[in-house]
Amino acid sequence: MSNNKLEWKFTQVFGDKITAEKVSDEDIINAMSFDSTGKYLALGDKAGRLIIFQRSISKKSKKNFSEFNYVTEIQSHYRDFDYLKSVDVDEKINCVEWLAPQNDNMFMLTTNDKTIKIWKAGNKSVKKSEKFINRKYLNEQSLGMPKLKLVDQGLCPTLKRTYPNLHAYHINSLSILQDGQNFLSADDLSIYLWDLESVRSAYVLVDIKPEKIDDLNEVITTCTASPINDNNLVYGTSKATIKLLDLREGATCTNRGLRFEDNNGKVQKNFFTDIVSSISDAKFTADGRYVVSRDFMGVKTWDPKMPKAPLLNTILY
């Protein structure tokens, strides 16, 4: 920190620096997420791989800085084919979310365009019995039980659960509820509420699909749950609109909720303005009081008490 401003700087390349200019499309990072401690970082790439890194303090320079070291890699998703719609489903990971750890085991929620999975990564030790150096001189007195020798130790990933493909459109968001028992998933036109322990069904909270698909002029781009209240969630759309929902108001929230929209920044609409104003991400602050949204041009902070204009508007260009 310097003069109360964040200082951003380059720290690390994941992979070989020599081949950085010749990166293949499948190695491009598509999603990333830190665990609650900030010690572990999970990356999802376009090849469907989930890669876990561990944070450490590097002393390569005069100033110590954080460096992330490779821990393990999981092939989370594979290219698939949707037989109902006759389209290919890419293996690229769209979203990664960390679940609450249990003992020494870590749990991650991942998704591609259609399929949601839970992965477990736990410490596993591989041991082998030592061989006798010389069997020629073995007798009843010198014979003993062979000792176990540690051969390998590290995180061992296993697939815990695969959820059914209920989404009709591409999944763009995952969000864990504060209770740790449920999570949200969102696609272009709907938001589902899931139980982590159940793979049979999910409940549709929001469905904005019009009666005629030709009348469609807005899609859901992101969705997240409140970090302190399981009843609240927020989602953003391609029309620069953000909605704050309260599940206590009704079982379905399609036509409910508090609408955030910047009336002060309205300009004449055209194709370009629709692209740059689309909400790419929206999150609650840690205390759950404010909502922070991001579009192509900047970051806005919203107060539910003043939904007609952002509390703070930061232009990034």
C-alpha positions in Angstrom: 0.0 0.0 0.0 1.2 3.5 -0.8 -0.8 6.7 -0.3 -3.9 4.6 0.4 -3.8 3.2 -3.2 -3.3 -0.4 -4.3 -0.1 -1.0 -6.2 -0.5 -3.7 -8.9 2.5 -5.4 -10.4 3.5 -8.5 -12.3 4.5 -11.4 -10.0 4.4 -14.8 -11.7 3.9 -16.8 -15.0 2.2 -20.1 -14.7 4.2 -22.3 -17.1 7.4 -21.8 -19.1 8.4 -18.2 -19.8 10.2 -19.1 -23.0 7.0 -20.4 -24.6 4.7 -17.7 -23.2 4.3 -16.2 -26.6 3.3 -19.5 -28.1 0.6 -20.5 -25.6 -2.0 -22.9 -27.0 -5.7 -22.1 -26.6 -6.3 -25.0 -24.2 -3.8 -23.6 -21.7 -5.6 -20.3 -21.3 -7.0 -19.7 -17.7 -10.7 -19.4 -17.8 -11.6 -19.4 -14.1 -9.8 -18.9 -10.8 -10.7 -18.9 -7.1 -8.9 -18.6 -3.7 -9.9 -20.7 -0.7 -11.0 -19.0 2.5 -7.5 -18.8 3.9 -5.8 -17.4 0.7 -3.3 -20.2 1.0 -4.5 -22.2 -2.0 -5.4 -21.0 -5.5 -7.5 -23.1 -7.9 -7.3 -22.4 -11.7 -9.6 -23.8 -14.4 -8.4 -23.7 -18.0 -10.0 -24.3 -21.4 -8.8 -27.9 -21.5 -11.0 -28.7 -18.5 -8.1 -29.1 -16.1 -8.4 -28.0 -12.4 -4.9 -27.0 -11.2 -4.2 -26.3 -7.5 -1.4 -24.0 -6.4 -0.1 -23.3 -2.8 1.0 -19.9 -1.7 4.5 -19.4 -0.3 6.8 -16.4 0.4 9.5 -16.1 -2.2 12.9 -14.6 -1.2 14.3 -14.3 -4.8 14.4 -10.5 -4.5 15.1 -8.0 -1.8 11.4 -7.6 -1.1 9.6 -10.8 -0.2 6.5 -11.5 -2.3 3.9 -14.2 -2.6 4.6 -17.0 -5.1 2.3 -19.9 -6.0 3.8 -23.4 -6.3 2.2 -26.2 -8.2 0.5 -28.8 -6.0 -1.7 -31.1 -8.1 -3.8 -31.2 -11.3 -7.2 -32.8 -12.0 -8.8 -33.4 -15.4 -12.2 -32.1 -14.2 -14.2 -32.1 -17.4 -14.0 -33.7 -20.8 -15.5 -32.7 -24.2 -19.0 -34.1 -24.4 -21.9 -34.2 -26.8 -25.5 -33.0 -26.1 -27.6 -35.6 -27.9 -30.9 -33.7 -27.3 -29.6 -30.5 -29.0 -27.0 -32.1 -31.2 -24.2 -29.8 -30.1 -20.7 -30.2 -28.6 -20.1 -29.3 -25.0 -16.7 -27.8 -24.4 -14.5 -29.1 -21.6 -13.5 -25.5 -20.5 -14.2 -24.7 -16.8 -16.4 -21.7 -16.4 -16.3 -21.4 -12.6 -14.5 -22.8 -9.6 -15.8 -22.4 -6.0 -14.2 -23.7 -2.8 -16.4 -25.5 -0.2 -15.7 -25.6 3.5 -12.8 -28.0 4.3 -13.3 -31.1 6.4 -10.3 -32.2 8.5 -7.4 -32.1 6.0 -9.5 -32.5 2.9 -10.3 -29.7 0.5 -13.5 -29.6 -1.6 -14.1 -27.7 -4.9 -17.1 -27.1 -7.0 -16.4 -26.9 -10.7 -18.6 -26.5 -13.8 -18.3 -26.3 -17.6 -21.2 -25.3 -19.8 -23.5 -28.1 -18.6 -22.1 -30.3 -15.8 -21.4 -29.4 -12.2 -19.0 -31.6 -10.2 -17.6 -31.8 -6.6 -13.9 -32.7 -6.2 -12.1 -33.8 -3.1 -8.4 -33.3 -2.6 -6.9 -35.0 0.5 -3.4 -35.8 1.7 -2.4 -39.3 0.9 0.8 -41.2 1.8 2.2 -44.1 -0.3 4.3 -46.5 1.6 6.3 -49.6 0.6 7.9 -52.3 2.7 11.7 -52.3 2.7 13.4 -55.2 1.1 15.9 -57.4 3.0 19.5 -56.5 1.9 20.8 -60.1 2.1 18.5 -63.0 2.4 21.3 -65.6 2.6 22.0 -64.9 6.3 18.4 -64.8 7.4 17.4 -67.2 10.1 14.6 -67.5 12.7 16.5 -65.3 15.2 17.3 -62.5 12.7 14.0 -62.6 10.8 11.8 -59.6 11.6 8.9 -57.7 10.2 9.9 -55.5 7.2 9.6 -51.7 7.9 7.4 -49.4 5.9 9.1 -46.7 3.9 7.4 -43.5 2.8 7.6 -43.4 -1.0 5.3 -40.5 -2.0 3.1 -38.0 -0.3 0.7 -35.3 -1.6 -2.8 -34.3 -2.5 -4.9 -37.1 -4.1 -7.9 -35.8 -6.0 -11.1 -37.9 -6.2 -14.5 -37.1 -7.8 -17.2 -37.0 -5.1 -20.3 -36.1 -6.9 -21.7 -35.2 -10.4 -24.9 -33.3 -10.7 -27.5 -33.9 -13.5 -27.5 -31.6 -16.5 -30.6 -29.6 -15.7 -29.5 -26.3 -17.3 -30.8 -25.8 -20.8 -28.2 -23.1 -21.5 -24.6 -22.4 -20.7 -23.8 -22.2 -17.0 -21.9 -19.0 -16.1 -21.9 -18.8 -12.3 -21.7 -20.9 -9.1 -22.1 -19.6 -5.6 -22.0 -21.3 -2.2 -24.6 -20.3 0.3 -23.5 -19.3 3.8 -25.0 -22.4 5.4 -22.6 -24.6 3.4 -25.4 -27.0 2.5 -26.7 -25.3 -0.7 -25.4 -23.6 -3.7 -26.6 -21.5 -6.7 -26.0 -22.0 -10.4 -27.0 -19.7 -13.2 -27.2 -19.9 -16.9 -28.3 -17.4 -19.5 -32.0 -17.5 -18.6 -32.4 -19.2 -15.2 -31.0 -19.6 -11.6 -31.1 -22.9 -9.8 -30.9 -23.7 -6.0 -29.1 -27.0 -5.3 -28.6 -29.2 -2.2 -25.0 -30.3 -2.0 -26.0 -33.8 -0.9 -28.7 -34.3 -3.5 -28.1 -35.1 -7.2 -31.8 -35.8 -8.0 -33.2 -32.3 -8.6 -32.8 -28.6 -8.1 -35.2 -25.7 -7.5 -35.7 -23.0 -10.1 -35.5 -19.6 -8.4 -35.4 -17.4 -11.5 -36.6 -18.0 -15.0 -36.6 -15.1 -17.5 -37.2 -17.1 -20.6 -40.0 -15.3 -22.7 -42.9 -17.2 -24.2 -41.4 -16.6 -27.6 -37.6 -17.0 -27.8 -37.6 -14.3 -30.6 -38.6 -11.7 -27.9 -35.5 -12.4 -25.9 -33.5 -9.2 -25.3 -31.7 -9.8 -22.0 -29.7 -12.7 -20.5 -28.3 -13.4 -17.0 -24.5 -13.0 -16.9 -23.6 -13.6 -13.3 -25.1 -14.6 -9.9 -23.9 -14.7 -6.3 -25.2 -15.3 -2.8 -24.8 -13.1 0.2 -21.9 -14.1 2.5 -23.9 -13.5 5.6 -27.6 -14.1 4.7 -28.8 -17.2 2.9 -32.0 -15.4 1.9 -30.3 -12.8 -0.3 -28.7 -13.1 -3.7 -27.9 -10.8 -6.6 -27.6 -11.3 -10.3 -26.5 -9.1 -13.2 -27.7 -9.1 -16.8 -26.5 -8.1 -20.3 -28.7 -4.9 -20.1 -26.6 -3.3 -17.3 -29.2 -4.3 -14.7 -28.5 -5.8 -11.3 -31.3 -7.3 -9.1 -31.1 -8.0 -5.4 -33.5 -10.8 -4.4 -34.9 -11.9 -1.1 -36.0 -15.5 -1.0 -38.4 -14.7 1.9 -40.6 -12.7 -0.5 -41.6 -15.8 -2.5 -40.7 -19.2 -3.7 -39.9 -17.8 -7.2 -38.1 -14.5 -7.8 -38.5 -13.9 -11.5 -40.6 -10.8 -11.2 -39.4 -9.7 -7.7 -36.4 -8.0 -6.3 -34.7 -4.6 -5.9 -33.4 -3.3 -9.2 -30.1 -1.4 -9.4 -29.7 0.8 -12.5 -27.5 3.8 -13.2 -30.0 6.4 -14.4 -27.4 9.1 -14.3 -25.1 7.4 -16.7 -27.7 6.6 -19.4 -26.8 7.4 -22.9 -28.3 6.7 -26.3 -28.3 2.9 -26.7 -26.6 1.2 -29.5 -24.8 -2.1 -30.1 -21.5 -0.8 -28.7 -23.0 0.5 -25.4 -24.9 -2.8 -24.8 -21.6 -4.7 -25.0 -19.6 -2.4 -22.7 -22.4 -2.0 -20.1 -23.1 -5.7 -19.7 -22.5 -6.8 -16.1 -19.6 -9.3 -16.1 -19.6 -9.8 -12.3 -21.4 -8.8 -9.2 -20.5 -9.5 -5.6 -21.6 -8.6 -2.1 -19.1 -6.9 0.2 -17.8 -9.0 3.1 -20.4 -7.5 5.5 -23.2 -8.0 3.0 -24.2 -4.4 3.1 -23.2 -3.3 -0.4 -23.0 -4.8 -3.9 -20.0 -4.3 -6.1 -20.5 -4.8 -9.9 -18.1 -4.8 -12.8 -18.6 -4.1 -16.5 -16.3 -3.5 -19.4 -15.5 0.1 -18.4 -15.3 0.0 -14.6 -16.4 -1.0 -11.2 -19.5 0.4 -9.3 -20.5 0.1 -5.7 -24.2 0.0 -4.9 -26.2 0.8 -1.7 -29.6 -0.9 -1.5 -31.0 2.3 0.0 -30.1 4.2 -3.2 -30.8 1.8 -6.2 -31.1 4.6 -8.8 -27.4 5.5 -8.8 -24.1 3.9 -7.7 -22.6 5.0 -4.4 -19.2 4.9 -6.1 -18.2 4.7 -9.8 -14.6 3.8 -10.6 -13.6 4.1 -14.3 -10.8 1.7 -15.2 -9.7 3.0 -18.6 
